[in-house]
Amino acid sequence: MTSFSCPIVVWNKCLPPCKNLKLVWVLFPGSVIRLIGSTFCSGRVEVYNNGQWGTVCDDSWGLSDAQVVCRQLSCGEAVKATSSAASGEGTGQIWLDDVSCAGNESSLTYCQHPGFGTHNCKHNEDAGVVCSGEKNFE
């Protein structure tokens, strides 16, 4: 069993002329995700791995996967799992594909997947979420 230290919260506020709000919420060291979109609790899902941000492919992406993301970010319940780059196409690395969450995992990276960087996708298949909650860091 892996031992974890205390949860850590990190966020960066998007300042003008930035067009997208960004949130990074670290539940445990090494388990980092963010949403890139119009609010802190909806947008394209990105995962930080090996020093680099990357996207999640929408193959097999569904509401149980979105539920894990929303819970991990303390953004309430999953309202929708989006696909086909509904929140815009990412760039660079695609980290996860064929993600299969039961819905009760504490982190998206604990869900079943074939391994970081193993994919057959392009960024027009980037996955996203819409969560019920909102965050305000004013």
Contacts in CASP RR format, 6 or more apart in sequence:
PFRMAT RR
TARGET T0000
AUTHOR 0000-0000-0000
METHOD contacts of the structure
MODEL  1
MTSFSCPIVVWNKCLPPCKNLKLVWVLFPGSVIRLIGSTFCSGRVEVYNN
GQWGTVCDDSWGLSDAQVVCRQLSCGEAVKATSSAASGEGTGQIWLDDVS
CAGNESSLTYCQHPGFGTHNCKHNEDAGVVCSGEKNFE
4 28 0 8 1.000
4 29 0 8 1.000
5 28 0 8 1.000
5 29 0 8 1.000
7 26 0 8 1.000
7 27 0 8 1.000
7 28 0 8 1.000
8 26 0 8 1.000
8 28 0 8 1.000
8 29 0 8 1.000
9 25 0 8 1.000
9 26 0 8 1.000
10 24 0 8 1.000
10 25 0 8 1.000
10 26 0 8 1.000
11 22 0 8 1.000
11 23 0 8 1.000
11 24 0 8 1.000
11 25 0 8 1.000
11 40 0 8 1.000
11 137 0 8 1.000
12 22 0 8 1.000
12 23 0 8 1.000
12 24 0 8 1.000
13 21 0 8 1.000
13 137 0 8 1.000
14 20 0 8 1.000
14 21 0 8 1.000
14 22 0 8 1.000
20 36 0 8 1.000
20 37 0 8 1.000
20 38 0 8 1.000
21 37 0 8 1.000
21 38 0 8 1.000
21 39 0 8 1.000
21 40 0 8 1.000
22 34 0 8 1.000
22 35 0 8 1.000
22 36 0 8 1.000
23 34 0 8 1.000
23 35 0 8 1.000
23 40 0 8 1.000
23 41 0 8 1.000
23 73 0 8 1.000
23 135 0 8 1.000
24 32 0 8 1.000
24 33 0 8 1.000
24 34 0 8 1.000
24 48 0 8 1.000
25 32 0 8 1.000
25 33 0 8 1.000
25 34 0 8 1.000
25 72 0 8 1.000
25 73 0 8 1.000
25 74 0 8 1.000
26 32 0 8 1.000
27 72 0 8 1.000
27 106 0 8 1.000
27 107 0 8 1.000
28 106 0 8 1.000
28 107 0 8 1.000
30 48 0 8 1.000
30 109 0 8 1.000
31 72 0 8 1.000
31 107 0 8 1.000
31 109 0 8 1.000
31 110 0 8 1.000
32 47 0 8 1.000
32 48 0 8 1.000
33 45 0 8 1.000
33 46 0 8 1.000
33 47 0 8 1.000
33 48 0 8 1.000
33 69 0 8 1.000
33 72 0 8 1.000
33 73 0 8 1.000
33 107 0 8 1.000
33 108 0 8 1.000
33 109 0 8 1.000
34 45 0 8 1.000
34 46 0 8 1.000
34 48 0 8 1.000
34 53 0 8 1.000
35 41 0 8 1.000
35 42 0 8 1.000
35 43 0 8 1.000
35 44 0 8 1.000
35 45 0 8 1.000
35 46 0 8 1.000
35 69 0 8 1.000
35 73 0 8 1.000
35 87 0 8 1.000
35 128 0 8 1.000
35 129 0 8 1.000
36 43 0 8 1.000
36 44 0 8 1.000
36 46 0 8 1.000
36 87 0 8 1.000
36 88 0 8 1.000
36 90 0 8 1.000
37 43 0 8 1.000
37 44 0 8 1.000
37 87 0 8 1.000
39 134 0 8 1.000
40 73 0 8 1.000
40 75 0 8 1.000
40 134 0 8 1.000
40 135 0 8 1.000
40 136 0 8 1.000
40 137 0 8 1.000
41 70 0 8 1.000
41 73 0 8 1.000
41 75 0 8 1.000
41 76 0 8 1.000
41 130 0 8 1.000
41 131 0 8 1.000
41 132 0 8 1.000
41 133 0 8 1.000
41 134 0 8 1.000
41 135 0 8 1.000
42 87 0 8 1.000
42 128 0 8 1.000
42 129 0 8 1.000
42 130 0 8 1.000
42 131 0 8 1.000
43 82 0 8 1.000
43 87 0 8 1.000
43 128 0 8 1.000
43 129 0 8 1.000
43 130 0 8 1.000
44 55 0 8 1.000
44 85 0 8 1.000
44 87 0 8 1.000
44 88 0 8 1.000
44 90 0 8 1.000
44 126 0 8 1.000
44 127 0 8 1.000
44 128 0 8 1.000
45 55 0 8 1.000
45 56 0 8 1.000
45 69 0 8 1.000
45 108 0 8 1.000
45 126 0 8 1.000
45 127 0 8 1.000
45 128 0 8 1.000
45 129 0 8 1.000
46 53 0 8 1.000
46 54 0 8 1.000
46 55 0 8 1.000
46 56 0 8 1.000
46 90 0 8 1.000
47 53 0 8 1.000
47 54 0 8 1.000
47 55 0 8 1.000
47 56 0 8 1.000
47 95 0 8 1.000
47 96 0 8 1.000
47 108 0 8 1.000
47 109 0 8 1.000
48 54 0 8 1.000
49 95 0 8 1.000
49 109 0 8 1.000
49 116 0 8 1.000
50 116 0 8 1.000
52 93 0 8 1.000
53 93 0 8 1.000
54 90 0 8 1.000
54 92 0 8 1.000
54 93 0 8 1.000
54 94 0 8 1.000
54 95 0 8 1.000
55 90 0 8 1.000
55 92 0 8 1.000
55 93 0 8 1.000
55 94 0 8 1.000
55 95 0 8 1.000
55 96 0 8 1.000
55 123 0 8 1.000
55 126 0 8 1.000
55 127 0 8 1.000
56 94 0 8 1.000
56 95 0 8 1.000
56 96 0 8 1.000
56 97 0 8 1.000
56 99 0 8 1.000
56 108 0 8 1.000
56 126 0 8 1.000
56 127 0 8 1.000
56 128 0 8 1.000
57 94 0 8 1.000
57 96 0 8 1.000
57 97 0 8 1.000
57 98 0 8 1.000
57 99 0 8 1.000
57 119 0 8 1.000
57 120 0 8 1.000
57 121 0 8 1.000
57 125 0 8 1.000
57 126 0 8 1.000
57 127 0 8 1.000
58 82 0 8 1.000
58 83 0 8 1.000
58 84 0 8 1.000
58 121 0 8 1.000
58 125 0 8 1.000
58 126 0 8 1.000
58 127 0 8 1.000
58 128 0 8 1.000
59 97 0 8 1.000
59 98 0 8 1.000
59 119 0 8 1.000
59 120 0 8 1.000
59 121 0 8 1.000
59 125 0 8 1.000
60 98 0 8 1.000
60 99 0 8 1.000
60 100 0 8 1.000
61 81 0 8 1.000
61 83 0 8 1.000
61 99 0 8 1.000
61 127 0 8 1.000
61 128 0 8 1.000
62 81 0 8 1.000
63 78 0 8 1.000
63 80 0 8 1.000
63 81 0 8 1.000
64 101 0 8 1.000
64 102 0 8 1.000
64 103 0 8 1.000
65 81 0 8 1.000
65 99 0 8 1.000
65 100 0 8 1.000
65 101 0 8 1.000
65 103 0 8 1.000
65 108 0 8 1.000
65 111 0 8 1.000
65 127 0 8 1.000
66 78 0 8 1.000
66 80 0 8 1.000
66 81 0 8 1.000
66 128 0 8 1.000
66 129 0 8 1.000
66 130 0 8 1.000
66 131 0 8 1.000
67 77 0 8 1.000
67 78 0 8 1.000
67 101 0 8 1.000
67 103 0 8 1.000
68 101 0 8 1.000
68 103 0 8 1.000
68 104 0 8 1.000
68 105 0 8 1.000
68 106 0 8 1.000
68 107 0 8 1.000
68 108 0 8 1.000
68 111 0 8 1.000
69 75 0 8 1.000
69 78 0 8 1.000
69 108 0 8 1.000
69 128 0 8 1.000
69 129 0 8 1.000
69 131 0 8 1.000
70 76 0 8 1.000
70 77 0 8 1.000
70 78 0 8 1.000
70 129 0 8 1.000
70 131 0 8 1.000
70 132 0 8 1.000
70 133 0 8 1.000
71 106 0 8 1.000
72 106 0 8 1.000
72 107 0 8 1.000
72 108 0 8 1.000
73 131 0 8 1.000
73 135 0 8 1.000
74 135 0 8 1.000
75 131 0 8 1.000
75 132 0 8 1.000
75 133 0 8 1.000
75 134 0 8 1.000
75 135 0 8 1.000
76 131 0 8 1.000
76 132 0 8 1.000
76 133 0 8 1.000
77 131 0 8 1.000
77 132 0 8 1.000
77 133 0 8 1.000
78 129 0 8 1.000
78 130 0 8 1.000
78 131 0 8 1.000
78 132 0 8 1.000
79 130 0 8 1.000
79 131 0 8 1.000
79 132 0 8 1.000
80 129 0 8 1.000
80 130 0 8 1.000
81 127 0 8 1.000
81 128 0 8 1.000
81 129 0 8 1.000
82 127 0 8 1.000
82 128 0 8 1.000
82 129 0 8 1.000
82 130 0 8 1.000
83 125 0 8 1.000
83 127 0 8 1.000
83 128 0 8 1.000
84 124 0 8 1.000
84 125 0 8 1.000
85 123 0 8 1.000
85 124 0 8 1.000
85 125 0 8 1.000
85 126 0 8 1.000
86 128 0 8 1.000
87 126 0 8 1.000
87 128 0 8 1.000
88 126 0 8 1.000
89 123 0 8 1.000
89 124 0 8 1.000
89 126 0 8 1.000
90 123 0 8 1.000
90 126 0 8 1.000
91 123 0 8 1.000
92 123 0 8 1.000
93 117 0 8 1.000
94 117 0 8 1.000
94 119 0 8 1.000
94 121 0 8 1.000
94 122 0 8 1.000
94 123 0 8 1.000
94 126 0 8 1.000
95 116 0 8 1.000
95 117 0 8 1.000
95 119 0 8 1.000
96 108 0 8 1.000
96 109 0 8 1.000
96 113 0 8 1.000
96 115 0 8 1.000
96 116 0 8 1.000
96 117 0 8 1.000
96 119 0 8 1.000
97 113 0 8 1.000
97 114 0 8 1.000
97 117 0 8 1.000
97 118 0 8 1.000
97 119 0 8 1.000
97 120 0 8 1.000
97 121 0 8 1.000
98 113 0 8 1.000
98 114 0 8 1.000
98 119 0 8 1.000
99 108 0 8 1.000
99 111 0 8 1.000
99 112 0 8 1.000
99 113 0 8 1.000
99 127 0 8 1.000
100 111 0 8 1.000
100 112 0 8 1.000
100 113 0 8 1.000
101 108 0 8 1.000
101 111 0 8 1.000
101 112 0 8 1.000
102 111 0 8 1.000
103 111 0 8 1.000
105 111 0 8 1.000
END
